[in-house]
Amino acid sequence: MDLSQWLEQGFILRETEFRNALDNADFTLFEGAVIHLNCSTDAILPAWAPLLVASKLSDAGLTCIWAESEESFYSAYYRERMVQHNWKDYIGKPVIIKGCGDKRIPKDAYVIATQYLKPTAKKISYGEACSAVPLK
C-alpha cells in the first residue's frame, strides 16, 4: 500500500485531506492480507503518517509491515510468521527445506527456519528429496 496515493502530487501531505482519504478508504478489499506499507516517492513524511495508516488498517482487522522495498517486506513478513509457527510439530522428524518454490522468500527466512529446526528436527536437509544437502 503506497502512501503516496494520498499525497498531493505524490509528495505533499496535507493533514486534513490525508485523514479524510484514509477515513474514506475501503480496506475490506485487503481482508486476510498482510499489507506492505511504503512510499514510492521521495516525499518527506511526518513520523505519524505511516502510524495513522497502520492504525486505520488495524481498525479494519488488518496487519501491516512498513518496508522500503519488497525484499525487506518479505524478510520482515517471514520473520514474523516464523515466530508464530509451532516448531514442536517437527520434534524427532526429518525435514527438507525446499528452497526453489517461491522467489519472494528471502535467504534469511531459510536461515531462521534452520535455527528453529536445529534443536527439534531429527534431520534437516535442503533441496529436493532426490538430491537434498544434509544440514544436520
Backbone hydrogen bonds in HBPLUS format (Angstrom, degrees):
<---DONOR---> <-ACCEPTOR-->    atom                        ^
c    i                          cat <-CA-CA->   ^        H-A-AA   ^      H-
h    n   atom  resd res      DA  || num        DHA   H-A  angle D-A-AA Bond
n    s   type  num  typ     dist DA aas  dist angle  dist       angle   num
A0038-ASN N   A0001-MET O   3.17 MM  37  6.33 151.0  2.25 152.3 148.0     1
A0005-GLN N   A0002-ASP O   3.24 MM   3  6.06 167.1  2.25 120.3 123.7     2
A0003-LEU N   A0038-ASN O   2.81 MM  35  6.16 167.7  1.82 161.8 162.3     3
A0006-TRP N   A0003-LEU O   3.03 MM   3  5.79 164.9  2.05 123.0 127.2     4
A0007-LEU N   A0004-SER O   3.11 MM   3  5.00 167.1  2.12 107.8 109.8     5
A0010-GLY N   A0007-LEU O   3.00 MM   3  4.62 164.2  2.02 113.4 111.2     6
A0008-GLU N   A0012-ILE O   2.74 MM   4  4.86 149.4  1.83 156.6 146.1     7
A0011-PHE N   A0008-GLU O   3.01 MM   3  5.86 162.7  2.04 128.6 129.0     8
A0012-ILE N   A0008-GLU O   3.00 MM   4  4.86 178.2  2.00 143.7 143.9     9
A0018-PHE N   A0014-ARG O   2.82 MM   4  5.88 162.2  1.85 163.0 168.3    10
A0019-ARG N   A0015-GLU O   2.87 MM   4  6.03 169.3  1.88 158.2 160.0    11
A0020-ASN N   A0016-THR O   2.94 MM   4  6.12 159.9  1.98 147.9 154.0    12
A0021-ALA N   A0017-GLU O   2.85 MM   4  6.01 157.3  1.90 147.3 153.5    13
A0022-LEU N   A0018-PHE O   3.05 MM   4  6.32 157.2  2.11 148.1 154.0    14
A0023-ASP N   A0019-ARG O   2.89 MM   4  6.12 154.9  1.96 147.8 155.3    15
A0024-ASN N   A0020-ASN O   3.00 MM   4  6.20 139.4  2.16 143.3 153.5    16
A0025-ALA N   A0021-ALA O   3.00 MM   4  6.05 111.8  2.49 136.7 152.7    17
A0025-ALA N   A0022-LEU O   3.28 MM   3  5.08 153.1  2.36  96.2 104.1    18
A0030-PHE N   A0027-PHE O   3.07 MM   3  5.67 162.9  2.10 117.0 122.0    19
A0031-GLU N   A0028-THR O   3.27 MM   3  5.33 163.2  2.30 113.2 112.0    20
A0033-ALA N   A0030-PHE O   2.90 MM   3  5.44 158.7  1.94 148.3 148.0    21
A0035-ILE N   A0063-THR O   2.80 MM  28  6.17 165.8  1.82 153.8 152.1    22
A0065-ILE N   A0035-ILE O   2.82 MM  30  6.23 152.6  1.89 171.4 176.6    23
A0037-LEU N   A0065-ILE O   2.89 MM  28  5.85 161.9  1.92 140.3 145.7    24
A0067-ALA N   A0037-LEU O   3.03 MM  30  6.24 164.4  2.06 173.8 169.1    25
A0049-ALA N   A0046-PRO O   3.04 MM   3  5.66 156.0  2.10 120.7 127.2    26
A0052-LEU N   A0048-TRP O   2.83 MM   4  6.04 148.1  1.93 155.6 163.6    27
A0053-VAL N   A0049-ALA O   3.16 MM   4  6.50 160.1  2.21 152.0 156.9    28
A0054-ALA N   A0050-PRO O   2.88 MM   4  6.07 159.2  1.92 144.3 150.4    29
A0055-SER N   A0051-LEU O   2.88 MM   4  6.07 149.0  1.97 141.5 150.2    30
A0056-LYS N   A0052-LEU O   2.97 MM   4  6.28 157.6  2.02 149.5 154.6    31
A0057-LEU N   A0053-VAL O   2.89 MM   4  6.16 158.9  1.93 153.2 159.5    32
A0058-SER N   A0054-ALA O   2.84 MM   4  5.99 153.3  1.91 145.1 153.0    33
A0059-ASP N   A0055-SER O   2.93 MM   4  6.22 150.1  2.02 144.7 152.7    34
A0060-ALA N   A0056-LYS O   3.19 MM   4  6.50 135.0  2.40 135.5 146.8    35
A0060-ALA N   A0057-LEU O   3.01 MM   3  5.02 128.3  2.28  94.6 108.8    36
A0062-LEU N   A0057-LEU O   2.86 MM   5  5.13 163.4  1.89 145.3 142.4    37
A0061-GLY N   A0058-SER O   2.86 MM   3  4.89 159.2  1.90 108.0 112.6    38
A0073-PHE N   A0069-SER O   2.99 MM   4  6.21 145.7  2.11 142.2 152.2    39
A0074-TYR N   A0070-GLU O   3.00 MM   4  6.29 167.7  2.01 156.0 157.1    40
A0075-SER N   A0071-GLU O   3.02 MM   4  6.23 151.3  2.10 144.8 153.4    41
A0076-ALA N   A0072-SER O   3.07 MM   4  6.20 164.2  2.10 143.2 146.6    42
A0077-TYR N   A0073-PHE O   2.78 MM   4  5.98 157.9  1.83 153.9 161.6    43
A0078-TYR N   A0074-TYR O   2.93 MM   4  5.97 172.9  1.94 148.2 149.8    44
A0079-ARG N   A0075-SER O   3.06 MM   4  6.13 153.9  2.13 142.4 150.3    45
A0080-GLU N   A0076-ALA O   3.00 MM   4  6.16 161.7  2.03 147.5 151.7    46
A0081-ARG N   A0077-TYR O   2.94 MM   4  6.22 160.4  1.98 150.4 156.4    47
A0082-MET N   A0078-TYR O   2.89 MM   4  5.98 153.7  1.96 146.8 153.2    48
A0083-VAL N   A0079-ARG O   3.19 MM   4  6.44 147.4  2.31 143.5 151.4    49
A0084-GLN N   A0080-GLU O   3.35 MM   4  6.63 146.8  2.46 142.0 150.0    50
A0085-HIS N   A0081-ARG O   3.07 MM   4  6.22 122.1  2.42 138.0 153.2    51
A0085-HIS N   A0082-MET O   3.29 MM   3  4.96 141.1  2.45  90.8 101.5    52
A0089-ASP N   A0086-ASN O   3.45 MM   3  6.21 169.8  2.47 114.4 117.2    53
A0090-TYR N   A0087-TRP O   3.18 MM   3  5.88 169.5  2.19 118.4 121.7    54
A0091-ILE N   A0088-LYS O   3.24 MM   3  5.39 171.6  2.25 113.4 114.0    55
A0093-LYS N   A0090-TYR O   3.09 MM   3  5.28 166.0  2.11 131.8 128.6    56
A0092-GLY N   A0120-THR O   2.89 MM  28  6.30 154.7  1.96 160.4 152.5    57
A0122-LYS N   A0093-LYS O   2.85 MM  29  4.90 142.8  1.99 114.6 123.4    58
A0095-VAL N   A0123-LYS O   2.71 MM  28  6.00 158.7  1.75 151.2 157.9    59
A0125-SER N   A0095-VAL O   2.85 MM  30  6.27 146.1  1.96 152.9 163.4    60
A0097-ILE N   A0125-SER O   2.67 MM  28  6.05 169.0  1.68 157.3 156.9    61
A0127-GLY N   A0097-ILE O   2.91 MM  30  6.17 161.2  1.94 150.2 151.4    62
A0105-ILE N   A0102-ASP O   3.18 MM   3  5.86 162.5  2.21 119.0 123.6    63
A0109-ALA N   A0106-PRO O   3.00 MM   3  5.53 145.3  2.12 111.6 121.3    64
A0110-TYR N   A0107-LYS O   3.03 MM   3  5.39 126.8  2.33 106.0 118.6    65
A0111-VAL N   A0107-LYS O   3.18 MM   4  6.58 153.1  2.25 148.1 156.1    66
A0112-ILE N   A0108-ASP O   2.94 MM   4  6.09 162.5  1.97 146.2 150.4    67
A0113-ALA N   A0109-ALA O   2.95 MM   4  6.11 160.5  1.99 143.3 149.1    68
A0114-THR N   A0110-TYR O   2.96 MM   4  6.11 157.2  2.01 143.2 149.2    69
A0115-GLN N   A0111-VAL O   3.03 MM   4  6.34 154.5  2.10 147.3 154.1    70
A0116-TYR N   A0112-ILE O   2.98 MM   4  6.32 153.0  2.05 152.7 159.9    71
A0117-LEU N   A0113-ALA O   2.87 MM   4  6.05 152.0  1.95 149.6 157.9    72
A0118-LYS N   A0114-THR O   2.88 MM   4  5.87 150.0  1.97 150.2 156.8    73
A0120-THR N   A0117-LEU O   2.89 MM   3  5.31 143.2  2.02 115.6 127.4    74
A0121-ALA N   A0117-LEU O   2.81 MM   4  5.38 162.0  1.84 153.2 159.4    75
A0135-LEU N   A0124-ILE O   2.66 MM  11  5.27 166.6  1.68 155.6 151.8    76
A0136-LYS N   A0124-ILE O   3.17 MM  12  5.05 141.4  2.32 143.9 138.8    77
A0126-TYR N   A0133-VAL O   2.82 MM   7  5.07 149.3  1.91 133.6 143.2    78
A0133-VAL N   A0126-TYR O   2.75 MM   7  5.07 164.5  1.78 149.6 150.3    79
A0131-SER N   A0128-GLU O   2.97 MM   3  5.42 144.2  2.10 112.1 122.6    80
